Amino acid sequence: MKLLKDILYKAGLVEVIGSTNQAITSVCFDSRKVEKDCLFVAIRGTQTDGHKFINQVIAAGAIAIVCEELPEHPDEKISYVRVDNSSHALGIIAANFFDNPSAKLKLVGVTGTNGKTTTVTLLFNLFKTLGYKVGLLSTVKNQINSEVIPATHTTPDAIRLNEILKQMVDRGCQYCFMEVSSHSVVQHRITGLSFTAGVFTNITHDHLDYHKTFDEYIKAKKGFFDQLGEDAFALVNKDDANGMVMLQNTKAVRKTYALKSNADYKCKIMENQFSGLLLNIDGSEVWTKLIGTFNAYNILAVYATATLLKENKTNILTTLSNLNAVEGRFEYARTEKGIVGIVDYAHTPDALKNVLETVNDIRTGNEQVITIVGCGGDRDAQKRPLMAKIACELSTRVIITSDNPRSEDPDEIIKQMQKGVEPQHYKKALTITDRKEAIKTACSIAKPGDIILLAGKGHETYQEIKGIKYPFDDMDILKENLKLFEK
């Protein structure tokens, strides 16, 4: 419980009606979660406008309202606070309400189209192994030391985010490693947080259903680095065309990493096999269990971040060599007859290209590469033909299937993907709407030595169709069918 005036500190107040000395029990922006004596922040969202529910939340017990537009007939028993941007104000208010937990630990944010989950998870596991109490906020899960908390968004809303950070502080966490999505920057979910560091992995075609243009998507990512303070460091992938763009205007200490360019932190791939990578990082060789060039970048980002956080170089490399791949990221199984099944979260053109190029780099050339790929519904439709095009160019056989169709017709999604299949590839591409049947078909045509790539869903244990999430685990179904057709 806090006084209203204390949690409004630096929230950008324009006008105040009523007292700010009331005790506030909670903060919310969802009218369905209003509690007695709470502060309600009216947000203009993508689906609805919180201003429409002001009378409703007052009736439910709210005693203070933060809004961009005051009601025509204010309730004299209620305090109203007008701000220019409610979403921005919510970030500040949430941080104040939970005693600014991000300032009490070292918070490292990782942003980029691909590699966020792997990078933050490796950082979490690295620092946990090194003996620190650590928090994790990721697409796959949130975690406080050993306790796992299910994740619903890549970056939680501002209230939930600060609440989890407060729990981390209360339980002695010294570090928190979190994914920072482009949505969270634009929607001010990270406003009010104090970051020790920001890390940029890469940026490629994604989320244009939300950002509309690639330029707007870049600006969203850059917005994270623009918020960093002078005491923070900004670490970017210099090999990415937009890596240095992220450093423009940032107040943070600027650092770079790369495999191809001259950078502060360098890495060279010595060996790339299905069993792992042999890397030379800043002059030291290290063997890791992760696979592929894209993971070499992730590992280098982790190494550079840990070094900048003043950890011992030898301890970092020794620990990295023992860490396992992240669930659903180039996770593979091999049968007795030598068929390799790979499950990967690759759901963008660039991610799919990276995974298939890795497979083709490792294979001897005689094996079939059978790719099963789909695209999610209610998401960026522009990438659908590109996904099919890349799959066909880099695979021997392709099965186009469903991902999470959500509210869309899966057959319509597949038709859009098929537009990317060029005439010379017509014979190698099949379409099977049922994802389970697609996996079964791939396993039935695979021969010893062949490689099956199941792309798109990775760690997910469900398939979302018409608002219902049905149990569906790519790796479990793949393993079942590989066993079935090995007999």
N, C-alpha and C positions, 0 to 999 in steps of 0.2 A: 504494500500500500504506500502510495506516494502522493504528495501534494501536486495539484495540477500545474502550478507555476514552475515546479522543479522539472517536470518532464517536458515542458514546452521550451526549455532552454535551447536557443539557437535553431528553433524550428521554423524561423522565417515568418513571424507573426505580422499580419497587416492590420488587423482590427480585433479587439476583444470586447465582448458584451457579457457582463456578469463577473462574478468573482473567480479568481484563480487559486483560492485557498482551500478548495474542496479536496478531500482525500479520495484518490482514485484507486479502485481495487484491481482494475485490469484495463488493457487497451485492446480494441478490436476494430476490424474494418469489414467484417462479415456480419450482416444484420442478424443472421441465425445464431450467432454465438454471443450475443449481448448478455451481460450479467449486470446485476444490481450495482449501481455506483461506478459504472465503467465509463471510459472515454471512447467514443465512437469517432473514427476517422472516415469521412465520406470520400471514397476514391472513385474516380471516373475510370472504370475498367474497360476491357475489350468487349465484355458481354453485357455489362449493366453499369448503372451509375448509382453509387452509394447515396447521393443526395436525395434520391427518390424515397429512401427508407428512413429519413431523419425522424419523422413523426412516429414511425413504427418502433424505432430503437428507443426513443424517449419513453414510449408506453411500456417497453420491456425493461426499463430501469436505468438507461444511460443518463448520466447527470451532466455530461459535457460533450460538445460536438466540435470537431475540427472539420472545416469545409472550405471550399473555394468560393462558394456562393451562399450568402446567408438566406434563411427562409423569410418569406414575406411577413409572417406573423410569428416572431420568436416567442418561445415560452419563457416567461420571466423567471421561472424556477431553474432554468438551464443556463449553463455558461456556453457561449459560442465563441469560437476562435476562427477567424478567417485568415487563410494563407493563400499564397499564389499557386502553390502546387501541393496538393494533399499527399501524393505518393512520396514526394521528397520529404515532406514534414513527417510522414509516418516512419520513415527510416530513422530520423533523428529522435523522434519520440520513443520508438521502440528501444533504441540504444540507451536513452536516458532512463527509461522505466526499469531496465534490467541492469542499471549501474555500469553501462559502457563496458561490457565484458571483453570485447575485442582488444581493448587497450591493456588488459591484464594478462594477455598471453601473446605469443608470437603467431600472428595470423598470416598464412601464406595462401594467396589466391592464384589459381591456375586457370587460364582462359585459352580458347582456341577452338577450331572446329573439331579436330581429332586429337586424341592423346590425353585429354584432361583426366579422365578416370584412371588410366594407367599411371599417370604421373603423380596424382595426389595419393593414390593407393600405395605406390612404391615409397613415396615420402613418408606416409603414415607408418608402413611396416618397417622402414629403415630406422626411423627415430624411435619407434617402439622397441625394436631389437637393441638399439643403442642404450636403452634404459630409461627413456623419457616417458612421462605420462602425456598421451597424445589424443587429439580429437580428429575426426574425419567427417567431411561433408561431401558426398559424391552422388553420382547418378545411381549407382548400385546400392549403396547403403550409407547411413550415418553411423558413426561409432565413437564412443567415449571409452578410451582404454580398451577393455575387452567386451564391453556391452554394445551389442548391435541394435541400432534403431532403424526401422524400415524407412526408405526414402521414397517420396512421392514426386519430387521435382529435383532437377539438377541443382538448383539453388532455392532453398525454402523462401517463403515470404518473410518480410522484415521482422515481424513479431516472433514467428517460430525460429527464425535464424538467431536472433538475439537470445531467445529462451534457451536454445541448445548451447550456445556459446557460454551462457551463464552457468549451465549445468557442468560444462567442461571446466570452467574456472573453479566452481565449488568442489569439484573432484580432483583438483590439483593439476590439471593439464597445463603443460608449459608451451605446447605448440598445438595449432590446429591447421590442417591442410584442407582446403576447400576448392571445389570447382566453382568457377564464376561464369555463368552463362550470359550470352548477349542479352537475353530477355531480362535478366536480373539487373543489368546495368541500366537499360532503358526504363525499366519499371521501378527503379530506385530501391530495389530490395537490399542492395549493399550500401546505400547511403547511410552515413553515420558510423560506419565501421572503420577501425584503425588497422590498416594492413602493414605488416612488416615487409612484405614482398609481393610482387606481382610477376607471374611467369606466363609467357606467350609461347604456345606450341606451333601453331600454323593457322592459316585461314583459307578455306576453300568454300565451294558452293554449298550452302545449306541455309535453312530457315528463311528463305525468301518469301515464304507464305506470310511471315510476320514482318520482316524488315523491308520487304518489297523490292529493294535494289541492293546489289552487292556493295555499293558505296555506303549505304546506310548500315549494312551489317558490319563493315570495317569500322565505321564511326562508333558503333556500339561497343565493339571490342576495345577500341582506342580510349573510349570514355572511362574504362576501368583504370588505365594507366595515367590518365589525366587527373584522377582523384588521389593518386599516391602522394604521400608527403615527402619532405626532404630527408627524413630519417629512414625511409624505405629504400629497397632496391628493386629495379625493374630488369628482369632477365628475359631476353627475347631470342628466338630462333633466327639467326641472321641469314640462313639459307632460304627462308620464306620471303617472297617478294614484298610482303607488307610488314616484315619484322621490324625494320627500322622506323616505319611509319608510327608504330606503337610508342616509340620513344620520343616523338615530337611533342613538345610542350610539357612532358612529365617533369616533376620536381625531384623525382627519385634518382638515386645513383644508377647509372646506365651500364648494363652488362650484356654480353652476347655469348651465344654458343652456336656451334656449327659443325657439320661434317665436311662441307665443301669450301666454305669461305674462311678467310682469316677472322678469328674471333677470340674472345677472352678465354673461352673453354672449347677445346677441340677434341674430336674423336675420330678414329679410323676403324673400319670393319676389317678384321683379319680373317675371320671365318664366319659363315652364315649357314647353319644347318637346322634341321628339324629338332635337333637336341639342344640348340642354343646358339648364342653369339660369342665369338671371341673378339673383344674390343681392345683397342689401345686408346686409353683416355689420359690425356696430358702426360704421355710418355710411360704410362704403366699399363700392362696387359691385365685384363680381367675377363673371366668366363662368366656368362650369365645364362640363366635358363630361358630368357625371353628370345624371341625369334623375329628377324626381319629388320630392314633398314629403319622403318618407322619406329621400332622399339629402341634402336640405337639412339635416335633423337630423344626419346622419352628418358632413357637411362642417363644420357648426358645432361639433360635438364635437371634430373634428380641429383646427379653428382654436383653440378654447378651450384644448385640451390643449397645443398647441404654444406658445401665448401664456403659459400657466402654467409651461411649461418654459423661459421667458425668451427665446424666439425673437422676432425682429423681425417686427412685424405686416405690413409691406409685403412682406417676403420670403416670409412664409407665404402671403399671398393670391396673390402672383405665381406661386408654385410650384403652389399648388392649382389655378389656372386651366389649368395644362398637364397635369395628371394625368388618366389614362384611367380608365374604369370598371373595376371588379374583374371578373375572368372569371366568367361565369355569374350576374352580378348585373345585371339589366336590360340584358343584352347583346342588341343588335338588328342586324338586317340588312334592307336595303330592296332590292326588285327593281326592274328597269327600269320595270315597269308600276305601281310604287308600292305593292305589297303589303309591309307591314312585319311581319317575324317577330321576336318577342322571346323570349329564353330567360331565365328567372329561377329562382333557387333557392327561391322562395316555397313553403314546405312547412308553414306554419302558417296558421290562418285570418286572423290580423291581417296577415301578410306578403302573402298573396294579395289581401286587401282593399286594402292600400296600393298594390300594383302595378296592380290593375284601376282603382282610383280615379285613379291617375296617367294611365293610358291614356285614360280617359274625360274627364279634364280637358283633355288635349291634342287629342283628336280633334275634328273639326268637327261630328260628329253623324250624318253620312250613312253612315259606314263601318260594316261589321260588325266586332264584336270576337268572335273565335272563340277560346275558351279550351280548352286541353287540360290536364287535371288528374288526378292520381292521389294515392294516399296510400301511404306505406311500410308494409311488414309488420313485425311484432314491435315496433311503436311505439304511441304513444298512440292508441287506437281512438276515443276520445271526439271527436276533432277531425274524423273522417271525414265525418259528415253536414254539419258546419259548412262544410267546404271546398267541398262540392258546392253547398250553399245559397248561399254567397257568390259562387261562380262563376256560378250561374244568375241571381242578382239583378243582377250587374254586367256580364254578357256578352250578346251577341246569340245566339250558339250556344255550346254546351258539349259537349265530348267527354270523358267520364269513362273513364279508362284505368288501366293499371298504372304504378306508380312502381318501387320496389324491393320486390317482394313478400316477399323473403327466404324464411322457412320457411312463410309463410301461402299459402293458395289465393288468387290474385289476384281470382277471381270473387267470393269471399266478401268481400273488401275493397271491391270495387265495389258489392256489394249493400248494405253498410253505408253507403257514400257516398250511394247512391240514396235512402236514407231522408231525406236533407236536401233533396231536390228537391221543391218544393211543387207542387201540382196545376196552377197557372197556368203553370208552367215545363216541364211534361212534354214539350211539343212541341219545345222548343229543346234538350233534352238527349239525346245519343246515348251509348251505351256500346260501346266497342271495347276488348277486353282487351289485344290486341297493341299495344304503344305505337308501334311503327314504322308499323303500319297506321293508327293514330289520327292520326299526324302526316301521313301521306299523304292521308287523307280530308280533313283540315282544309285542306291546300294545294289539293286538288282543288275545294273549294267556295268558296275565297277569290276575290274579284274585285279589280280594281285599286282601291287605296286602303284595302282591308280590313287589319285588324290581327290577327295570330295570336299568342296568348300561350301559350307552352309552359312550364308551371310545375312546380316540384317538385325537379328534379334539378340544374339549374344547371350547375356546373363539372364534375360527375361524368362520367367517361368509361366507365362500366360500368352494367349493370343486374344486380342481385343476385337470383338465383332459385335456391331450394333449396341455398343454400350455395356456389353457383358464380357468379362475376362474369363476365358476358359483355360484350365490347366494345360500348359504346353511348354515343354522344355526341349529345345533343339538338340542338346547333347544327349539327353536320355533317349530320345526317339532315334537319333542317329546310331547310337550304340546298339540299341535293340535290333535295328534293321541290319546293321553290319554283322551281328551275330547270326541273324536269321539266314542271311545269304552266304555265310561262310560254310554252312553245313553241307 
